């Protein structure tokens, strides 16, 4: 290649200087076949390619799935707690009813008649409820003795506080009601 000199003559040179690193010539020279193979066959640089059309769908789908799992976990936790508290209240009512059924009228028993003394049965059932260690969700209890004195019924009401479901639905505590009846009778 020949280059002009300042004095008007020409200089011959066998080599050519490389272009500066950020020139337009250097950026446009990336379209060679070797550069296309290096980039995976596309003539455009990676930064200029269009994003895939499903670019954010998976992220949104996963966030929705996580939210759904969080709600289902809250429902299962709260329902498990409600069933557990109901079982504890049922055990409390059963124990109180059995204790109340042992309050037999002694004078009638001496004559051979098995019936309950209402005051004694109520007192024994209430002492059984007060003596229970697991009264966490108990709100109120009621002990009734039948008119003929053959059975005692204990009703217990409780309240189960919600955790995660309260935040999602805004619902208050769940009311739980159990009832247990014991019959006074002779042992076999």
HELIX and SHEET records of a PDB file:
HELIX    1   1 UNK A   24  UNK A   28  1                                   5    
HELIX    2   2 UNK A   29  UNK A   31  5                                   3    
HELIX    3   3 UNK A   33  UNK A   38  1                                   6    
HELIX    4   4 UNK A   46  UNK A   48  5                                   3    
HELIX    5   5 UNK A   57  UNK A  101  1                                  45    
HELIX    6   6 UNK A  106  UNK A  110  1                                   5    
HELIX    7   7 UNK A  118  UNK A  131  1                                  14    
HELIX    8   8 UNK A  164  UNK A  169  1                                   6    
SHEET    1   A 2 UNK A   2  UNK A   4  0                                        
SHEET    2   A 2 UNK A  10  UNK A  12 -1                                        
SHEET    1   B 3 UNK A 138  UNK A 145  0                                        
SHEET    2   B 3 UNK A 151  UNK A 160 -1                                        
SHEET    3   B 3 UNK A 174  UNK A 183 -1                                        
END                                                                             
